[in-house]
Amino acid sequence: MQLDFSRPGKPTDNATIESFNASVRRECLSQHYFSTLAEAQPALRAYQDDFNKQRPHSTLGQKTPAEFFAGRNVNADTVEAPKRVA
């Protein structure tokens, strides 16, 4: 495994992650004031739960990630490594 970081100031290097980070910031972090990480963790866990189990995603055929992955009958021996998009 090799780590590959986006270039500083180049959010288009990984637009999917940048979009997700913007959503977390807009929908969770900017809605609350946190003094410590311990205060932020419950709100972030609730956001994660909503994002993965309640909110349908258009890229997953209007299914939640939990529904999408539960519906896949995946054999660990046949799973391909994700392809890197440059």
C-alpha positions in Angstrom: 0.0 0.0 0.0 1.3 3.4 -0.9 0.0 6.7 0.5 -0.7 9.4 -2.1 -1.5 12.9 -0.9 -3.3 15.6 -2.9 -1.1 18.5 -3.9 -1.5 21.5 -1.7 -4.0 23.9 -3.1 -5.3 21.4 -5.7 -8.7 20.1 -4.4 -9.5 18.7 -7.8 -6.9 15.9 -7.2 -9.5 14.1 -5.2 -12.9 15.8 -5.8 -14.9 13.0 -4.1 -13.1 13.5 -0.8 -13.2 17.3 -1.1 -16.9 17.1 -1.7 -17.4 14.9 1.3 -15.3 17.1 3.5 -17.3 20.1 2.4 -20.5 18.3 3.3 -19.2 17.4 6.8 -18.1 20.9 7.4 -21.4 22.5 6.1 -23.9 20.0 7.6 -22.2 19.2 10.9 -19.2 21.1 12.0 -20.5 24.6 11.1 -23.8 23.9 12.8 -22.2 23.4 16.2 -19.6 25.0 18.4 -17.1 22.5 19.9 -14.4 23.3 22.5 -12.9 19.9 22.4 -12.6 16.8 20.2 -14.6 14.9 22.9 -17.5 17.4 22.4 -17.3 16.9 18.6 -17.3 13.1 18.5 -21.0 12.5 19.4 -22.1 14.9 16.7 -19.7 13.4 14.1 -20.9 9.9 15.0 -24.5 11.0 14.5 -23.6 12.6 11.2 -21.8 9.4 10.2 -24.8 7.3 11.1 -27.1 9.5 9.2 -24.8 9.6 6.2 -24.3 5.8 6.1 -27.7 4.4 7.3 -30.4 7.0 6.6 -29.5 9.2 3.6 -29.9 7.8 0.1 -27.1 8.5 -2.3 -27.8 9.1 -6.0 -24.6 7.3 -7.0 -25.8 4.2 -5.2 -29.2 4.1 -7.0 -30.9 6.0 -4.2 -29.8 3.5 -1.6 -28.0 4.2 1.6 -24.4 2.9 1.8 -25.6 0.3 4.3 -28.3 -0.9 2.0 -26.0 -0.9 -1.0 -23.3 -3.0 0.7 -25.8 -5.3 2.4 -27.3 -6.1 -1.0 -23.9 -7.1 -2.4 -23.0 -10.7 -2.0 -19.3 -10.2 -1.9 -16.7 -13.0 -1.8 -13.5 -11.6 -0.3 -11.5 -13.7 -2.8 -13.0 -12.0 -5.8 -12.9 -8.4 -4.6 -10.7 -6.2 -6.8 -8.6 -3.5 -5.4 -10.1 0.0 -6.2 -8.6 1.6 -9.3 -6.9 5.0 -8.8 -8.3 7.7 -10.9 -5.6 10.3 -11.9 
